[in-house]
Amino acid sequence: MLVQFHTLEPFNFFQSLSKRPILKLGNCAEINSICRRRISSVMASSSVSKAAAPTQDCAAQPLQVAKRLEKFKTTIFTQMSSLAIKHNAINLGQGFPNFDGPEFVKEAAIQAIRDGKNQYARGYGVPDLNKAVSERFKKDTGLIVDPEKEVTVTSGCTEAIAATILGLINPGDEVILFAPFYDSYEATLSMAGANIKCVTLRPPNFAIPVDELKSIVTKNTRAVLMNSPHNPTGKMFTREELDAIASLCNENDVLVFSDEVYDKLAFEMDHISIASIPGMYDRTVTMNSLGKTFSLTGWKIGWAIAPPHLTWGLRQAHSYLTFATSTPMQYAAATALRAPDSYYEELRRDYMSKKNILVEGLKAVGFTVHPSSGTYFVVVDHTPFGLENDIAFCEYLIKEVGVVAIPTSVFYLDPEEGKNLVRFTFCKDEGTLRSAVERMKEKLEKKK
């Protein structure tokens, strides 16, 4: 099964050295022998006695991890990407584009490097990027924020999430998630010692069950962690749903941590930031990043926007997580965020075209395809093909068909709730999408 752990083989440093072309000392055994003799000679001539010298047992040892992270094994994205390489499969699993970001942003990074902007940045962001984030936020939401006091630049949105949780959540605080959820949420909340409560969004439309949400809020509820547009389903929270969350949070003094990394990939309705709803800015941390919008996921430039009293906590955590983020990439990010509206319009058109190719192809293959209004993901029901669950289906899809999808059960507290669903991504070039669809048409056969 995909979730198995394997014992790691001990790393042979000398064997690694023997592969370097500058070494012409013979085989690995000879190098080991030479190094052992040198080490023995040094130890014998030093003031450290042989009795005090530590011994090293190179036998394989059981993997060790803190109890709070015991349940979190290798991420599903790592597992599936590794299998994709092993089986030469087309990877429609992990959400990274197989095409590059815009030239004007890359050139801005190169220029920043040439201009010598290569040392530590200010901890909460270079001034120009903080200002660009605040300008973009005002344009998108109408809200005016202080770039110096209310914007914090982080190493991707994942670090913004971690800094927010670790900086504002105490052990025992209750935090509400909407399942399915990005797997980082649960792991980071566990590191913070939070008590996690979950409201499940169910197909086909993944609407928020508002009455259920109301029923689980208690005096210990500290925050709601939400994501719209929503990974993995592609759902966008409606104005009515956001109003319901806002009302509940205002009535019960609950914070909102809002992950909005897909805000520019909204296809069928306008994205609404919950911070823009009356009464919500003062209790909301809005998190975003550069990677999804500009196809530069490897740069890991993110940010968090929050009022000063919440920014204080998240900056404290950020200071001891990464302290600062890549300096030249921050200057380039500032350039990116000042792109004209035409860039975002073209981005949506391009992704709509990719989405149509994949969605129509998956329907033709025989999947039940659930609606996706945003992100670059689509969720389907795999049960017409007769496999027992999502993990079994994804293993079969990789090994026998040569296409990668992500099993969604890993995005639920109760994996049973996601066993019938898998996620595909369409952030790939059109040729790759068409090839994946053709493979599935040729090799997948409906069982019922």
DAMOFEN-V541372 format. One line per field, one symbol per residue. ss: DSSP state (a for helix, b for strand, c for the rest). phi: phi as a letter, one per 20 degrees, with the letter a starting at -180 (. if undefined). A space follows every 50 residues. Layout:
ss->???
phi->???
//
This chain:
ss->ccccccccccccaaaaaacccccccccaaaaaaaaaaaaaaaaaaccccc ccccccccccccccccaaaccccccaaaaaaaaaaacccbbccccccccc ccaaaaaaaaaaaaccccccccccccaaaaaaaaaaaaaaaccccccccc bbbbcaaaaaaaaaaaaacccccbbbbbbcccaaaaaaaaaaccbbbbbb cccccccccaaaaaaaccccbbbbbbbcccccccccccaaaaaaaaaaaa aaccbbbbbccccccbcccccccaaaccccaaabbbbbbcaaaaccaaac cbbbbccaaaaaaaaaaaaaacccccaaaaaaaaaaacccaaaaaaaaaa aaaaaaaaaaaaaaaccbbccccbccbbbbbcaaaccccaaaaaaaaaaa acbbcbbaaaacccaaaaccbbbbbccccaaaaaaaaaaaaaaccccc
phi->.fefedffffeegfffffefffecdneffffgffffffffffffeefeff feffdceeffdffdbfgfdgfeegfffffffffgffdlefedefecfdce ffffffffffffffenecdgeggepfgffgfffffffffednedcefedc ccecenfffgffffffecdegnfeceddefcgffgffffffemfeedcde edfedlfffffffffdfcfefebddcbbgeedenfdffgfffffffffff fdldecddecfdfeddddbffdeffefgndgfccdddbbegffdlcfffl dcacdbfgfeggfffffggdecmbcgfffffffffgfeffgfffffgfff ffffgfgffffffffpfedefcebmdcbdceefgenefbffffffffffd dncdcdfegfecfdggfdfedcddddecffffffffffgfffdecfeb
//
